[in-house]
Amino acid sequence: MAARRETDVRRAESGPRLWQKLRLPAAVFVVLAGASVILALALDARRRFEQLDLMASGGVQAEIAVVDAGLKRLAGLLNPEGDASPGDTRAAIEALQAPIQQLGAALAQSALLWEPGYAADMARLESFADEAAALIPAPDATLAQRRADLARTLPQQQEVLDRLASSASQDQAVRAAEDREIIANSLMRLVALTIALVLVLSAGALQLLRLYLRSREQADAARRASARLEAIFRISADAILVTDWSGRVIDCNRATLAIFGHQRERLCGADAMELLFPAELQGRQRTRVVEALRTSDPRLDGPLRLELEAVHADGLRFPVEVSLAAARVEGEDIIVALMRDISARRRAERELTEARDQALAGEQARADFLAVMSHEMRTPLNGLAGSVELLDQTPLDMRQRELVSVLRASAQILLDHVNSVLDIARSEARPSEAEMVDYDLDRLVAECIANQSGFAAVVGNRIDLRAITGPVGLLNGEPARLRQVILNLLNNAVKFTRNGRIIVETEVMGGTLEIRVLDTGIGIAPENQEKIFDDFVTLDASYERRSGGTGLGLGIARRLARIMGGDLTVESAPGNGSRFTLRLPLQRARGEAAARAGGGGETLSVLLIEDNDINRFIAQNFLESAGHQVLTARSGLEGLTAAQARHFDVILTDISMPGLDGLQVARRIRDGGGPSAGSRILAVTAHSLAAAPEALRRAGIDGGLEKPVGRESLLRLLRQPLEPLLPPPEEALDIQRLDELARQIGQGALSALIRQMILDGEAILDRLGALGPEPAPEDARRLVHQMAGAVSTFGTGPLHRCLRQLQEALRTGAPVTAHLEALPPLWQRMRAALEEAEIRPPPERTDALT
């Protein structure tokens, strides 16, 4: 349920902060890794250079040459024809041992020893050396006997040595070429890594320089801000008081000392509530302050403002306006209070109230005077008009009849003027004296059209009725006042239209009724569209002289519209006609007329399945009062049993019930093929029907109502569902309302309003989510009311309806989980629509008639 907008902001804020924390470790890691790679490449190149130096110095070949010389020397001494002594032979054998060992070491150092063939040949040489070394300590006779054997093996050893020399020469040449190529590549990589490392270090240096410059700018800005705040704190005319959460004064400005009359030494360290506020009010005012700080949210509520009673050092009491804010400065929680002496404002308010009361009294006296005088004038005028009628019935000559005609017309005009003044007086003097009754709106509108059709036909006009949302039906309200408003609008349209068309439109939009009167007349200039609602205003004197009128009709119409809780507006352009729109709260009819409209006709057999005793009792009374036969069931299982036992015309079932819920009951009735398998099954539930329409349809439910259910809506549901189970997708926003707002306040102001609505909606949903799935009503009610009021600015819609249902559930103690779960997706729909509306082009002005 967490609101997404603020979550996205938090993520966007936390993301850069996390990256800023990781930048230095990441840079150090990159530098160390690059240095490590460079060091490894350098060591590898050094090793390969040493191997090349070894090959260049001919280490292996030199050792092979030494061994070859030793073998040849030994072969010469072992020649049978020679005269070598045993001592020379032993010396030659001993001299051969070290070169063979050094040859093995050289092969190992050059890594040739591990190649195939080298180890076997080297083993043969070492074996020969070991066998020959064994003859060194042997007696001369033994040595003489073995001379022939040694001489025979020397050619074989010579072949092994020649093979080693040839292979080593070839392999060293190949290895030298490979090492040179590897060294060249390593040097290239070493150079590239070195350049990259230099670039990274340069970038790091630039970043550090940038951070240094930014930190210096921020430090300068902080010093300037601190200086400004210090100046504000010092010269502010309002008292600024800084306390801890226990109320102990930490600091204050000079205005605080001047307003409350205390010395700084007396005030600092003291309890602000005890020193600055009356003793008998301390407990109550301290509770107000603490509770306000605990429950307020600056994002939604703005600055926290309270009006408290304070006391001066000399004991004089005076009212103060206190603005509070909690803050955390260097690890310390503080409260900053701005206090203003509002004694002068209170006096001004009292004087203004007294002046308003006097003005209202004068207005009332004027209205009473007009009412009395208009009534007194109308009585003789009626007598005058009646006398003229009687005179007209006597024998008269032509001149006398002309004079009687003039008298009759003048008396009628004067009587109309007096009636208009009387209407104003009546609406101002006693606006609340109106009886709320049930009436048929469609019939009332038709009667008004019929009343003006004759007058319209005389000047070539035609009046048509257009019911945009169909017949409205029975309503509850003030039909007399509504009839007067419609007649005034029609009369005005007829007077200012010649040989044209007048259309009366009726449309129901959510909880609002709109009645529009459109004409193809002369139209009204934009600068005059508000003036026409002023009393005694006529815009075109010559036309008015031709049409007649006092300029009171539209003023009376708007006044009556606002008395009825609505408003009257106009859209017009010169030469393009006018559109007058009357908006009123939609209140459905109550009483016997509504009952007849909702439940009249044949008697139905109804099965009512409801586990709540109170809801079952109320619904049963609603149904039986309309003449229907009702059988009640206390659970889903009991209702299923009853439906399988006999036929019912209608089955009304709750959805959320223990055991078998309403969906399971409906599904089993449909699938069971019993007497009521084909009956209408209607849902009556506290959940939103729009939340899961597909599940209701699959269960076989034909329609439904959302609780709380009224008598009228329940009886209407038996004949025709008020809302289809699968309604067409409802727009999240009232586009017409947005267009009106854009025309009234401008697209720029509307965009700012939309952005503020998104921020407020996210914050409210976030706080609602923090309250948990079952919030305390007193905590959630204020948030829901606040959001419903904000949403209603953009018209009624699914989100507004869900909020209103949630408000009702919080008020009555009904379950709220389903409503809370429905809020986030509905809010996301509205938020997307708001964001789209913010960038859509401003609406173009259209003609009055389309």
QUIDA-V674872 format. One record per backbone hydrogen bond with DSSP energy under -0.5 kcal/mol. CO is the residue of the C=O (numbers start at 1). NH is the residue of the N-H. E is the energy in kcal/mol with one decimal. If there is no record, write none. Layout:
BEGIN
co/nh/e
CO/NH/E
CO/NH/E
END
This chain:
BEGIN
co/nh/e
3/7/-1.1
4/8/-3.0
5/9/-2.0
6/10/-2.7
7/11/-2.7
8/12/-2.9
9/13/-2.3
10/14/-3.3
11/15/-2.7
12/16/-1.1
13/17/-1.4
14/18/-2.4
15/19/-2.3
16/20/-2.8
17/21/-1.7
18/22/-1.7
19/23/-1.4
20/24/-0.6
21/25/-0.6
22/26/-2.3
23/27/-2.5
24/28/-2.6
25/29/-2.4
26/30/-2.4
27/31/-2.4
28/32/-2.7
29/33/-2.7
30/34/-2.5
31/35/-2.6
32/36/-2.6
33/37/-2.3
34/38/-2.5
35/39/-2.5
36/40/-2.5
37/41/-2.5
38/42/-2.3
39/43/-2.5
40/44/-2.3
41/45/-2.3
42/46/-2.4
43/47/-2.5
44/48/-2.2
45/49/-2.5
46/50/-2.3
47/51/-2.0
48/52/-2.4
49/53/-2.8
50/54/-2.6
51/55/-2.6
52/56/-3.1
53/57/-2.4
54/59/-1.7
55/58/-1.3
58/62/-2.7
59/63/-2.0
60/64/-2.4
61/65/-2.5
62/66/-2.2
63/67/-2.6
64/68/-2.8
65/69/-2.5
66/70/-2.3
67/71/-2.7
68/72/-2.4
69/73/-2.4
70/74/-2.5
71/75/-2.3
72/76/-2.1
73/77/-1.9
74/78/-1.8
76/79/-0.9
79/82/-2.0
85/89/-1.9
86/90/-2.7
87/91/-2.4
88/92/-2.4
89/93/-2.5
90/94/-2.6
91/95/-2.3
92/96/-1.0
93/96/-0.5
93/97/-0.7
94/97/-0.8
94/98/-0.7
95/99/-0.7
96/100/-1.5
97/101/-2.0
98/102/-2.8
99/103/-2.4
100/104/-2.0
101/105/-2.1
102/106/-2.5
103/107/-2.4
104/108/-2.3
105/109/-2.7
106/110/-2.0
107/112/-1.9
107/113/-1.7
108/111/-1.3
112/115/-1.6
115/118/-1.1
115/119/-0.8
117/121/-2.1
118/122/-2.8
119/123/-2.2
120/124/-1.8
121/125/-2.1
122/126/-2.5
123/127/-2.4
124/128/-2.4
125/129/-2.5
126/130/-2.4
127/131/-2.5
128/132/-2.7
129/133/-2.6
130/134/-1.5
132/135/-1.5
133/136/-1.1
133/137/-0.5
139/143/-2.4
140/144/-2.6
141/145/-2.2
142/146/-1.8
143/147/-0.8
144/147/-0.5
146/150/-2.5
147/151/-2.4
148/152/-1.9
149/153/-1.7
150/154/-1.3
151/155/-0.6
153/157/-2.0
154/158/-2.2
155/159/-2.1
156/160/-2.2
157/161/-2.4
158/162/-2.6
159/163/-2.6
160/164/-2.4
161/165/-2.5
162/166/-2.5
163/167/-2.7
164/168/-2.8
165/169/-2.0
166/170/-2.1
167/171/-3.1
168/172/-2.4
169/173/-1.4
170/174/-2.1
171/175/-3.0
172/176/-2.3
173/177/-1.9
174/178/-2.4
175/179/-3.0
176/180/-2.3
177/181/-2.1
178/182/-2.9
179/183/-3.1
180/184/-2.5
181/185/-2.6
182/186/-3.0
183/187/-2.5
184/188/-2.1
185/189/-2.9
186/190/-2.9
187/191/-2.6
188/192/-2.7
189/193/-3.2
190/194/-2.1
191/195/-2.6
192/196/-3.0
193/197/-3.0
194/198/-2.4
195/199/-2.6
196/200/-3.0
197/201/-2.7
198/202/-2.4
199/203/-3.2
200/204/-2.9
201/205/-2.4
202/206/-2.7
203/207/-2.9
204/208/-2.8
205/209/-2.4
206/210/-3.0
207/211/-3.2
208/212/-2.4
209/213/-2.7
210/214/-3.0
211/215/-3.0
212/216/-2.2
213/217/-2.4
214/218/-3.3
215/219/-2.5
216/220/-2.4
217/221/-3.1
218/222/-3.1
219/223/-2.4
220/224/-2.6
221/225/-3.2
222/226/-2.9
223/227/-2.4
224/228/-2.7
225/229/-3.2
226/230/-2.5
227/231/-2.3
228/232/-3.1
229/233/-3.2
230/234/-1.9
231/235/-2.9
232/236/-1.8
239/241/-0.5
239/339/-3.0
240/253/-1.3
241/243/-0.5
241/337/-3.0
242/250/-3.9
242/251/-1.6
243/335/-2.9
244/247/-1.7
247/272/-2.7
248/244/-1.8
249/269/-2.1
251/242/-2.7
253/256/-0.5
253/257/-1.2
254/258/-2.1
255/259/-2.8
256/260/-2.3
257/261/-1.6
260/313/-1.8
263/267/-2.0
264/268/-2.8
267/270/-2.0
270/249/-2.5
270/272/-0.6
271/275/-2.2
272/276/-2.6
273/277/-0.9
276/311/-2.3
278/281/-0.8
278/282/-0.7
279/282/-0.9
281/285/-2.8
282/286/-2.9
283/287/-2.0
284/288/-2.0
285/289/-2.2
286/290/-2.6
287/291/-2.6
288/292/-2.3
289/293/-2.4
290/294/-2.0
291/295/-2.2
292/296/-1.7
297/300/-1.5
297/301/-3.2
298/302/-1.1
303/305/-0.7
304/324/-2.6
306/308/-0.5
306/322/-3.7
308/310/-0.5
308/320/-2.7
309/278/-0.5
310/318/-1.9
312/315/-2.2
316/312/-3.4
318/310/-2.8
319/342/-1.9
320/308/-2.3
320/322/-0.5
321/340/-1.8
322/306/-2.7
322/324/-0.5
323/338/-2.5
324/304/-1.0
325/336/-2.9
327/334/-2.9
328/330/-0.5
329/332/-1.6
332/329/-2.7
334/327/-2.4
335/243/-2.6
335/337/-0.5
336/325/-1.3
337/241/-2.9
337/339/-0.6
338/323/-2.6
339/239/-2.4
340/321/-2.4
340/342/-0.6
342/346/-2.5
343/347/-2.1
344/348/-2.5
345/349/-2.8
346/350/-2.5
347/351/-2.7
348/352/-2.8
349/353/-2.9
350/354/-2.6
351/355/-2.5
352/356/-2.9
353/357/-2.8
354/358/-2.4
355/359/-2.7
356/360/-3.2
357/361/-2.5
358/362/-2.5
359/363/-3.0
360/364/-2.9
361/365/-2.5
362/366/-2.8
363/367/-3.1
364/368/-2.9
365/369/-2.7
366/370/-3.0
367/371/-2.6
368/372/-2.6
369/373/-3.2
370/374/-2.9
371/375/-2.2
372/376/-2.7
373/377/-2.4
374/378/-2.3
375/379/-1.5
376/380/-1.0
377/381/-1.6
378/382/-2.7
379/383/-1.9
380/384/-2.6
381/385/-2.9
382/386/-2.7
383/387/-2.4
384/388/-2.2
385/389/-1.9
386/390/-2.2
387/391/-2.7
388/392/-2.1
389/393/-0.8
390/393/-0.8
391/394/-1.4
397/401/-2.3
398/402/-1.9
399/403/-2.0
400/404/-2.4
401/405/-2.3
402/406/-2.1
403/407/-2.6
404/408/-2.7
405/409/-2.4
406/410/-2.7
407/411/-2.6
408/412/-2.2
409/413/-2.4
410/414/-2.6
411/415/-2.3
412/416/-2.2
413/417/-2.2
414/418/-2.2
415/419/-2.3
416/420/-2.0
417/421/-2.2
418/422/-2.5
419/423/-2.1
420/424/-2.0
421/425/-2.5
422/426/-2.5
423/427/-2.4
424/428/-2.2
425/429/-2.6
426/430/-2.1
430/433/-1.1
432/434/-1.9
434/436/-0.5
435/437/-0.7
437/477/-2.8
439/441/-0.8
439/475/-3.0
440/444/-2.2
441/445/-2.7
442/446/-2.0
443/447/-2.3
444/448/-2.0
445/449/-2.3
446/450/-2.4
447/451/-2.1
448/452/-1.4
449/453/-1.3
450/454/-0.7
452/456/-2.4
453/457/-2.6
454/458/-1.6
455/459/-0.9
456/459/-0.6
456/461/-3.0
457/460/-1.6
459/499/-2.4
462/464/-0.5
462/502/-3.0
464/504/-2.8
466/468/-1.0
466/506/-1.8
467/470/-1.2
473/441/-1.7
474/589/-1.3
475/439/-2.7
477/437/-2.7
477/479/-0.5
478/482/-2.3
479/483/-2.8
480/484/-1.9
481/485/-2.1
482/486/-2.4
483/487/-2.6
484/488/-2.3
485/489/-2.3
486/490/-2.8
487/491/-2.9
488/492/-2.3
489/493/-2.4
490/494/-2.7
491/495/-2.1
492/496/-1.5
494/497/-1.1
496/522/-1.6
500/462/-1.3
501/520/-0.9
502/464/-2.8
503/505/-0.6
503/518/-2.9
504/466/-3.0
505/516/-2.5
506/468/-1.7
506/469/-0.8
507/509/-0.5
507/514/-2.9
509/512/-1.6
511/586/-2.8
512/509/-2.8
513/584/-2.6
514/507/-2.1
515/582/-3.0
516/505/-2.9
516/518/-0.5
517/580/-2.6
518/503/-2.5
519/578/-0.8
521/577/-0.9
522/575/-3.1
525/528/-1.7
525/529/-0.5
526/529/-1.1
528/532/-1.4
530/533/-1.2
531/534/-2.2
534/537/-1.1
536/538/-0.5
539/541/-0.6
540/544/-3.1
541/545/-2.4
542/546/-1.4
543/547/-2.8
544/548/-3.6
551/536/-0.7
551/537/-1.2
552/556/-2.6
553/557/-2.3
554/558/-2.6
555/559/-2.2
556/560/-2.7
557/561/-2.3
558/562/-2.3
559/563/-1.7
560/564/-1.9
561/566/-2.6
562/565/-1.4
567/583/-2.5
569/581/-2.5
571/579/-2.6
573/576/-2.4
576/848/-1.0
577/573/-1.4
578/519/-2.3
579/571/-2.1
579/581/-0.5
580/517/-2.5
580/582/-0.5
581/569/-2.2
581/583/-0.6
582/515/-2.6
583/567/-1.9
584/513/-3.2
585/587/-0.7
586/588/-0.5
587/476/-3.1
591/595/-1.9
592/596/-2.6
593/597/-2.1
594/598/-2.7
595/599/-3.0
596/600/-1.4
604/606/-0.6
604/629/-2.4
605/649/-1.2
605/650/-2.0
606/608/-0.6
606/631/-2.6
607/609/-0.6
607/652/-3.0
608/610/-0.7
608/633/-2.5
609/654/-2.0
611/613/-0.6
612/616/-2.5
613/617/-2.4
614/618/-2.4
615/619/-2.5
616/620/-2.3
617/621/-2.0
618/622/-2.4
619/623/-2.3
620/624/-2.8
621/625/-2.3
622/626/-0.7
623/626/-0.8
623/628/-1.9
624/627/-1.7
628/630/-0.5
629/606/-3.4
631/608/-3.0
633/610/-2.3
635/639/-2.2
636/640/-2.4
637/641/-2.2
638/642/-2.0
639/643/-2.4
640/644/-1.8
641/645/-0.8
642/645/-0.6
642/646/-1.5
643/676/-0.8
649/680/-1.5
650/607/-2.4
650/652/-0.5
651/653/-0.5
651/682/-3.1
652/609/-3.3
653/684/-2.3
655/657/-1.0
655/662/-2.6
658/636/-0.5
658/660/-0.6
659/661/-0.6
661/665/-2.3
662/666/-2.5
663/667/-2.3
664/668/-2.4
665/669/-2.2
666/670/-2.4
667/671/-2.6
668/672/-1.9
669/673/-0.7
669/674/-0.6
670/673/-0.5
674/677/-1.6
676/679/-1.3
680/651/-2.7
680/682/-0.5
681/702/-2.9
681/703/-0.8
682/653/-2.4
683/705/-2.5
685/707/-3.3
688/691/-1.4
688/692/-0.5
692/696/-1.5
693/697/-2.5
694/698/-2.5
695/699/-1.5
696/700/-0.5
696/701/-2.2
697/700/-1.3
702/725/-0.5
703/683/-2.8
705/685/-2.2
710/714/-2.1
711/715/-2.5
712/716/-2.5
713/717/-1.8
714/718/-0.9
715/719/-0.6
716/719/-1.1
716/720/-2.9
723/704/-0.6
724/727/-0.7
733/735/-1.1
734/738/-2.1
735/739/-2.6
736/740/-2.2
737/741/-2.5
738/742/-2.8
739/743/-2.3
740/744/-2.1
741/745/-3.2
741/746/-0.6
742/746/-1.5
746/750/-2.1
747/751/-2.5
748/752/-2.1
749/753/-2.3
750/754/-2.5
751/755/-2.5
752/756/-2.2
753/757/-2.2
754/758/-2.3
755/759/-2.1
756/760/-2.8
757/761/-2.8
758/762/-2.4
759/763/-2.2
760/764/-2.6
761/765/-2.5
762/766/-2.2
763/767/-2.1
764/768/-2.6
765/769/-2.6
766/770/-1.7
767/771/-0.8
768/771/-0.8
769/772/-1.4
772/775/-0.5
776/779/-1.1
776/780/-2.2
777/781/-2.8
778/782/-0.5
779/783/-0.6
780/784/-2.7
781/785/-2.5
782/786/-2.3
783/787/-2.3
784/788/-2.8
785/789/-2.2
786/790/-1.8
787/791/-2.9
788/792/-2.1
789/793/-0.5
790/793/-0.9
791/794/-2.0
792/795/-1.7
794/734/-1.4
797/801/-2.6
798/802/-2.4
799/803/-2.4
800/804/-2.3
801/805/-2.3
802/806/-2.3
803/807/-2.4
804/808/-2.2
805/809/-2.4
806/810/-2.5
807/811/-2.1
808/812/-2.4
809/813/-1.4
809/814/-1.3
816/820/-2.5
817/821/-2.4
818/822/-1.6
819/823/-1.1
820/824/-0.7
821/825/-0.5
822/826/-1.5
823/827/-3.0
824/828/-2.6
825/829/-2.0
826/830/-2.2
827/831/-3.2
828/832/-2.5
829/833/-2.2
830/834/-2.8
831/835/-2.8
832/836/-2.1
833/837/-2.5
834/838/-1.9
835/839/-0.8
836/839/-0.6
836/840/-0.7
END
